[in-house]
Amino acid sequence: MAYITAAETVLLFATASGASDNTQRTRITFDMELAGKQVGGDLVEVAIWWRRNTEAWHKLDFPKVGINAHPVNKGAFWSWNVAPGDVLQYRMYNDTVQPGYVPDTVANETQPHSGAMVWHTEIFGLLNMSRNTPDKLKNSYKAEKRIGGTYYGLRYQSKGINTNILFEISQQEPIYGLPNYLRFTDPQRLSWLGLGAQQYDFNLMPLQPGTTYNVLIRYSDESGNWFMEQEKITTLRRQVVLKGDSIVVDNDGDPFADGEASFNIQFGQGATNTAIFFMGHDDFKVHNGQNLPLGTLYKLDTSLPLIDQVWPLPEGPVEKTFGPYSAGDGQPDITVYAAGTEYDGLFESDEHAATGGGFFATLTYPTGPDETVTDKTASITAVPDEDDNFQFTLNYRYSITYL
């Protein structure tokens, strides 16, 4: 696994900046040897950039030794000097895959799913806070926090103090590392860094619905004063509503007359939470291009007692609500499935159509403040078996809310 890491991500100082020798360094280690698999097994070359605070980015120069020198792909070096209040950043790129890449070419490149291939580490110079946090810093900020089903939002404003924010979230419990300093050891935690501004509006995502997380938010100023907020949050649970709208007959399976067909629609979340709807029979006439509205149909719901659902089945709207549920409940994906039979009559075999490969998970779940979906339209097509022609399309809608 490729990585770049600092031996210490926080360097503590007894006094504020002023003395020329009041600086520290830490050891940076990096390794991209295994990343060679991404380019056919050849060794890759690393590009490492650094900057202090919000100054310009600088690229490290790794000299190659010898005529047949290999590209640099692992090693260690000492960081640049860090003083109280400094934030030193290092970013590592695969220079073989992304030759000549410059940091921040992709917006929010250190965040998940940004599209950039980047590894990074940050080092902070902070004062040893054995004393109380200065009131000027602690009283200067106003924070608004928002918890959804897939995100945790932070809107921050300060009064005249340029603030660095390290915003981290993990299912792991934090531990004490340095005096009075909490941290996470889980490398899979989500984190966000804000540098030197007086207001921020940021969403940490994606998070899992209905899940408990530990949150650490550290605020620091340009002098190295800092304080930390710790809390435990639980994201909202997800609820999904599926509604069937219509069936469009793409091919009635009978080239010389109207076909006769039956339809089976399933909205499911595993075998024990599936609603199955039935329509039609061997004398139910259909024709090419016909639009069949789905109102009230025979319905079997496996989440209800089966003894109360004997044939003829009770009728109900083509609708099913799932949840609210949590990601940790172990629930299967929510799926949509459609199948049907066209009855060809005496001396001819029936024709069948179904969504191929069994159940298809067709829902997409946005993350962040736009995670809610209202009546989004979608469709799925039941395709004919081999040598058959019968085919139809199910049109449906779905809504996603968090409670």
N, C-alpha and C positions, 0 to 999 in steps of 0.2 A: 504494500500500500504506500503510495507516495505521500510525503508529508514535509512540512517545515515547522519547527517548533523552537521555542525559546526555553532555556533552562529555568528562567524566572520571568514570568509575565508581569510581575509587580516588583519594582525596586523601591525600597523604603528609605527615606532620608530623615535625619534627626532635625535638620534645620532647612529653611527655605533657601532658594537660590541667592547668590551673592558672591560667595567665595568661588574662585576660578577652579578649585579642585573639588568642588561639591558635585561630582558626577560619578556615575557607575556604568558598568557594562555587564552584559550577560552573554552566554554562549548560545549561538544559533546552530542547529543541526538540521540538515535537509537530506532527503533521499528520494530519487525518482527512478531508481534502478528497475523496479518492477513495471514501471510505465512503458518500458520497451516493448511489452507485448502489444501495445496499441499501434505500433508501427512495424509490424512484421518481425518482432524479436530483436531488432537492432537497438543498440544503445541510443538513448535520447540525450539531448543537451538541455541543460537547465538555464533559464533566465530568471534572475532574482533582482527585484527592484526594492528600494527603500526610500522612506521619507520621514522627516521629523515634523510633528504637528501638521500643519496644512501647507508646508513648503512644497517645492517641486520634487517630483520623483527622480531618483538617480538609479542607474543600472550598475550592478556590481560587475567587475571585470575579473573573470577567472582565467588566468594565463594557462595555456597548454604547454606541456613540457615534452620535448622529444619529437622526432620526425613522424612517428606513427602514434601520436598521443590520441587517447580516446576522448570523446566528448565528456565534459563534466556532468555527472548525474547524481553525485552524492558527496557529502563532506560536512565540514563544520567551520565556523569562523566566529570571531568576536564581534558583537554588535557595535554600533556607533555609541558615543557617549550619551547618557541620559541624565538630565537634571530634573529637580523637582518641578512638576507640572508638565513635563514633556510626554508626548505620546509618539513612540517610534514604531513604524509599521514596516513589515516585510511581506512581499508577495512573490510567489514562485509560479513560473509558467513553464509549460513544455515547449521549449523553443524549437523543437523538431516539428511539432504539430502546428504551433502558432508562431512561426518565425517573425521576429520584429514586433511582437505585440507590445503595446504600451498600456500601463495601468489605467483603469477607469474608461477604457474605450467602450465597454459595455456598462450600462447603468446598473448600479447595485450589484456589481460583479461578484462580490463575496457572498451574496445571498443565494440560498438554494434555488435552482431552476432559472438562474439568470442567463444561462447559455454560455457563460465563460468557463474555461477550464483553469481554475486558480486555486492555489493553496496559500494560506496566509497565517501570520501571527502578529500580535501586538504587544508592546512592552510599555508600561506606564511608570512614570516617576511620581511617587506619592509621598506625602509626609507621614511619618509614623504617628498615628492618631491615638496616642495614649491619653491625650488631653481631649476635651470636648471639641466637637466640630464647630468651627467659627459660625456664629449666628448669621454673619453677612451672607455666607454661602447657603446655609440651610433655610434661611428665611426668604431667599431671593427667588425661589422657584415656585411655579404653579404647575402641577401635573394633573392631567385628565387621563384616566385609563378606561379601556373598553375591552370587554371580553365577549367573543363570539363563539361559534362552534369550531372554527378552523383558524382563529387568529387571536392575538392579544395586542391591542393598540395602545400606543403611548403618544399623547400630545403634550408638549412641554414648552413652557415659556419661563425665562428668567429676566431679571431686571438689571441690565447693565453688566452682567457677568458672562463672559464667554465660557461655555460649559462643555466638558467632554462627558459623554454618556456611554457606559457599557451595559447593554441590556441583554440578559441571558435567561434562558428557560430550559428546564430539563425535568424528566420524570425522576431523576436521581436526587437524593437528598444532598444539599451542599455540606461542605466540611470547612473547618477552620484551617487555613494554611499558615499565613503570617499572623502576627498579633492583630486581633480585632478585624481580621479580613476573611470573609467567606468566599468560597470558590466552588466550582464544579470540577470533578475529575473526569466526567463522561465526555469523551471527544465527540459524541454525536449530538451534543446540545445545540440548540439554535441560539445564535447570538447576533447582535447588531451593534455597530459602533458609530457614534456621532461625535464629530470633532469641532470644537471651537465656535459653535453657534449659540444664539440666545433663544432660538425656538426650533422645535422639531415636531414632526408628525409622522410616526412610523408604525407599521404593523409587522409583528413577528409572526411568520407563517411559513409553511402550513402546520397547523396543530391538528390533533385527532379529537373528534367530537366526544364529549362526555368523559374527558380524561383529566386527572389531577396532575398539575405541574407545580414545580418549585420555581420561583422567579427571584432573580437577583438584579437589581438596578443600581449601578454605582455612578454617582455624579461627582465630578472633580473639576477644579478650575485651573487656571494657568499658573498658579503658585504651588499646586500640589495638594491643596486642601480638598477633602473629599468626605462624602458620607454615603451610606448604602441603605437601600430599602430591601427588605426580604419579605416575601409573602408566598402563600400557597393558593392556587386558583384551580377551579374546575371549569373546563369549557362546556358550553351548552350542548345538549344532546340533539341528535338529528332526527327529523321526522320527514318522511317522504309520502306523498299522495300521488298515486297513478290513476288516470282516468282514460278509459277507452272512448274514442270519438266515432270512428266509422271503419268499415271494411270496404275497400275498393277491389272489385273483381278484375284482375288484370287479364285473365284468360279463364273462361268458364269450362274449359276442358272438353267441350262438345262443338265440333266445327260445323255441324249441320242444324243444330237447334239449341235452345236454352239448356244449360246444365242443371243438375240438381245437386245440392251440396249441403254439408254441415261444417261448422266452424268451432274450434276450441281455442280459447284465449286464456293465457295464464300470466298472472302477476305474482311473482314469488320471491321469497327470501328463505330458501331452503324448503325441504319437503313438508315441514310442520307449520309453515306460515305462507301458504299459497292459496290464492283465490283463482278458481277455474270457472270459466264462463262458457256456456254452450248455446249454440244457435243453429237452426236448420235441421234437416232430415232428408231422407231419400226422395222426397217429393217437394223440396223447397227450391223453387226455380231461381236461377241466377243467370246473368248474361254479361258479356264483355263490357267493361267500363261502368258497370253498375256501382253506385255508392250506397252502401247499406248502413244507415245510422244505427249506432249502438245505444239503445235506451235501457230497458230493463230486460235482463236475460236470466235464464236458469243459472244458478250460482252454487258452487261447492267451495267452502272455505275450510282448509285443513287446520286452521288455528281454532276452530270452533268444534264443539262435540259432534262427532259424525252421526251419532244416534238421532240427532235432531235434524239431519239433512238427508233423509231417505227420499228416493224417487217417488213421485215427481219432486224434484228439488225446488226449494223456495226461489223466488225470483228477486233480483236485486240489481241496482245500477252497476255498470262495468267500472268499478272503482274499488281501490284497496289502499288503506293507510298502513304504513309501516312505522313503528316507533311511537314515541321518541325512544331512541336507543343510543348506546354508547359504543365507541370503537372497541372498547375492551370486552364487550359482551360476547364476542366470538361469532357474531351473526354473519351468514354468507352474504354475498353480493345480492342486491335487488335486481331481478331479471324480468325480462318480457319474452314471452314465447307464444307463437301462434302456429296452429296446425289445422288442416282441413281435409275433407274427402269429397270428391266429386263422384257421384254414382252413375256408372255408364250403362247400367241396365243388363238385360239378358244377354248371355254369351260374350259379354265384354267385362274386362277387369276394371275395378274402381281405380280412380286416379287420386294420388295423395300429394299433399304439399305441406311443407313445414319449414320453420326457420332452421337452417342447416346447423349441424353440430350440437343439437340439444339446446340448453338454455343459453341465451346471450345476455350478458350484462351490458345494457345500452345506456345507462345513465352516466352523466358526467357531473362532478361536484366541484363548483368553483370554490376558491379559498379567498379569505380576506373579507373586507367590508361588503363586497358584492356577492357573498356566499348564498344569499337567499335567491331562490328561483320561483317564479310564479307562472304556472300554466305554460311551460315551455313545450312547444310542439315537437313531435318526433314520429318516426314511422319505422316499421320493420316488415320485411317481405317474406312470405312463406313461398318457397320455391318448389317446383315440381320434382318428384322423384325421377329417376332415370327413365326415359322413354315415355314420361307423362307430360301433360301440358297445363294442368290445372295450377293456377297461381293467383295469389291475392296479397294485398297490402293492408296492414293494420295501422291506422292513424291513432295516436294517443297523445296525452299531455302528462306532464309531471310537475309537481311543486316540491321545493325543498325549503324547510324552515328549521330553525334551531330554537329549542325551548329549555 
